[in-house]
Amino acid sequence: MAELVQRVVTAGLLLPVVIWCVFFAPDTSAFASFAGAIILVGAWEWTRMMGWTSVWLRAFYVLVLAVAVVAFKLPQLQDLPAVLYAISVGFWLVALRLVAGYPSNTALWARSLLLMPVGYVLLLPAWLGLTSLHALSPWWLMFLFLLVWGADTGAYFTGRAVGKRKLAVAVSPGKTIEGMLGGLVLALLIALGVALYKELSGARLLAFLGLCLLTVLASVLGDLFESMVKRHAGMKDSGTIFPGHGGAMDRIDSLTAAAPVFALGWWLAGGF
């Protein structure tokens, strides 16, 4: 009961901040700063997941990410986000294989030297994707959130109702294939509603729904990948910054994959 109260209170405090940053701030810098703060906390938590104990070394890791975030606001680097999105998508293809082979393949990836750049590949493209979508329109950013939340909600209730076959039992025993399919259905219904509102048809409709499907699948993979790293590190939550909800990485794990996938698809399609 106490944990439920914590979850409700934390959500009640955070939701107005997020809504203001997304919809009512005078410019896009408010959301960019808010999202930047979240990924910097995520970077701090990632160093713990890597097993680092030195405060100074962990702080330096976060500082490097902060410098990169600031650098990508420079006009000279405005054309690079698409490159980072592509790198991120390539990484997630590798991550799919790692999640599928866990735990027998831990010797391949469970080393600080490899996980160190992975943290940046997770967090920087995610920040760029979120802020780029927000700059296009706060509503497109909210649509991405709804896709991810819809998939998560649909998976939860479908899994509880009819879930039997485990999706990745070694990584996240509670997730089922039926739950994932239920989440996909709900997310695609949300996408179809938006497509009809935008009056998309023909190839544009198929491209939009295909992108939404890939985005949702990526969100599931992002969740599983973080769960895999936490499980190997012997951690239940990535941190405690959000009482009742865990850490920043626990809140954005799905978005670390979904945001760059959706942003890259949007860029390739020239928008919808």
Rosetta blueprint (number, residue, H / E / L):
1 M L
2 A H
3 E H
4 L H
5 V H
6 Q H
7 R H
8 V H
9 V H
10 T H
11 A H
12 G H
13 L H
14 L H
15 L H
16 P H
17 V H
18 V H
19 I H
20 W H
21 C H
22 V H
23 F H
24 F H
25 A L
26 P L
27 D L
28 T L
29 S H
30 A H
31 F H
32 A H
33 S H
34 F H
35 A H
36 G H
37 A H
38 I H
39 I H
40 L H
41 V H
42 G H
43 A H
44 W H
45 E H
46 W H
47 T H
48 R H
49 M H
50 M L
51 G L
52 W L
53 T L
54 S L
55 V H
56 W H
57 L H
58 R H
59 A H
60 F H
61 Y H
62 V H
63 L H
64 V H
65 L H
66 A H
67 V H
68 A H
69 V H
70 V H
71 A H
72 F L
73 K L
74 L L
75 P H
76 Q H
77 L H
78 Q L
79 D L
80 L L
81 P H
82 A H
83 V H
84 L H
85 Y H
86 A H
87 I H
88 S H
89 V H
90 G H
91 F H
92 W H
93 L H
94 V H
95 A H
96 L H
97 R H
98 L H
99 V H
100 A H
101 G H
102 Y L
103 P L
104 S L
105 N L
106 T H
107 A H
108 L H
109 W H
110 A L
111 R L
112 S H
113 L H
114 L H
115 L H
116 M H
117 P H
118 V H
119 G H
120 Y H
121 V H
122 L H
123 L H
124 L H
125 P H
126 A H
127 W H
128 L H
129 G H
130 L H
131 T H
132 S H
133 L H
134 H H
135 A H
136 L H
137 S L
138 P H
139 W H
140 W H
141 L H
142 M H
143 F H
144 L H
145 F H
146 L H
147 L H
148 V H
149 W H
150 G H
151 A H
152 D H
153 T H
154 G H
155 A H
156 Y H
157 F H
158 T H
159 G H
160 R H
161 A H
162 V H
163 G L
164 K L
165 R L
166 K E
167 L E
168 A E
169 V L
170 A L
171 V L
172 S E
173 P E
174 G E
175 K E
176 T E
177 I H
178 E H
179 G H
180 M H
181 L H
182 G H
183 G H
184 L H
185 V H
186 L H
187 A H
188 L H
189 L H
190 I H
191 A H
192 L H
193 G H
194 V H
195 A H
196 L H
197 Y H
198 K L
199 E L
200 L L
201 S L
202 G H
203 A H
204 R H
205 L H
206 L H
207 A H
208 F H
209 L H
210 G H
211 L H
212 C H
213 L H
214 L H
215 T H
216 V H
217 L H
218 A H
219 S H
220 V H
221 L H
222 G H
223 D H
224 L H
225 F H
226 E H
227 S H
228 M H
229 V H
230 K H
231 R H
232 H H
233 A H
234 G L
235 M L
236 K L
237 D L
238 S L
239 G L
240 T L
241 I L
242 F E
243 P L
244 G L
245 H L
246 G E
247 G L
248 A H
249 M H
250 D H
251 R H
252 I H
253 D H
254 S H
255 L H
256 T H
257 A H
258 A H
259 A H
260 P H
261 V H
262 F H
263 A H
264 L H
265 G H
266 W H
267 W H
268 L H
269 A H
270 G L
271 G L
272 F L
